[in-house]
Amino acid sequence: MAQYQTLLYYCYSPIENAEQFADNHLAFCKSLGLVGRIIVADEGLNGTVSGTPEACKAYMEAVHADPRFAKTEFKIDNVDELSFIKMHCRYKEEIVHSGLRDPKIIDPNKQTGKHLEPQEFMQMKDEEDVVILDVRSNYEHNVGRFKNAVTLDIDNFREFPEKVKELEHLKGKKILTYCTGGIKCEKASALLLKEGFEDVYQLHGGIIKYGKEAGGKDFEGECYVFDNRVTVPVNSVNPSIVSTCKNCGTVTAKMINCANPVCNEHFTQCDECGWKLDGCCSDACKESPNKREYDGTGYYVKIPQPVNLDKISKRKHKKFIKN
């Protein structure tokens, strides 16, 4: 039985004094012994946290107890190791950078595409008048994507608004958007509607929920996740691998960061080339004097200093989550 759990979630809900909330929320998460990465903005929360089942349960209960976040849906994975090393909770302007000069021109709380549950998405995706649209970045869809999906050449979601112009010929079709956990689709589908696309849908809960509830059917490759696991398998029905090693072309789902920190390219590489190039993307990067030590994972993090925290009462926990 897995020792830990990893929670993936988001919630679009206005937060007053969001910067102060982020500070309080960080202390709350640390008090539970959680590790992870949370973005707090005036528009809501976006996070992935990892900890013991007891800590994760306490966290979910505290979040749901706050009326602002009562509708939050958690995707829960049982894991053998913690998916992060440290706990981060930071304030940013948006929980997903939209790339819009005025992000307020779309509001996921007011208008988005029609939400499709995994089984509904599975039934609709193969219809003739349907286009499946992947709204994620290159490095994400290169390692895994739905069969026949339209992918966009973007390095970051903030480039999505410009790419909408390239989709004009798809107006009149049913557009089914999808992403990892659903959060990007909230803004992507809202923007498509604003730009005149009339029949827009989104996969509720994203690829992760689809894997859990629909077996991941026809999702080719693995799903990129933003934690130490890097990618996770989601298809238990007809699994396949679609990505190849950047260096030799061998089929592989393993994704790493180049060991040369100046480069730091995110790419797929087989184990054989990984050891041959010391985790670098090229011979040139292998010769870098600043090259990080390759341990076979290709995942590099700063090792945090140990922190001793006093136990905090449940009453204080409530204060942290609600302030």
Secondary structure, DSSP 8 states (H G I E B T S, - for coil): --SEEEEEEEEE---TTHHHHHHHHHHHHHHTT-EEEEEEETTEEEEEEEE-HHHHHHHHHHHHHSGGGTT---EEEEESS-S-SSEEEEE-S-SS----SSGGG--TTT---EEE-HHHHHHHTTSTTEEEEE-S-HHHHTTEEETT-B----SSGGGHHHHGGGGGGGTTSEEEEE-SSSHHHHHHHHHHHHTT--SEEEETTHHHHHHHHHTTTTEEE-EE-SSTT-EE---SSS-----B-TTT--B---EEE-SSTTT--EEE--HHHHHHTTT-SSHHHHT-TT-----SS----------------HHHHHHHHH-
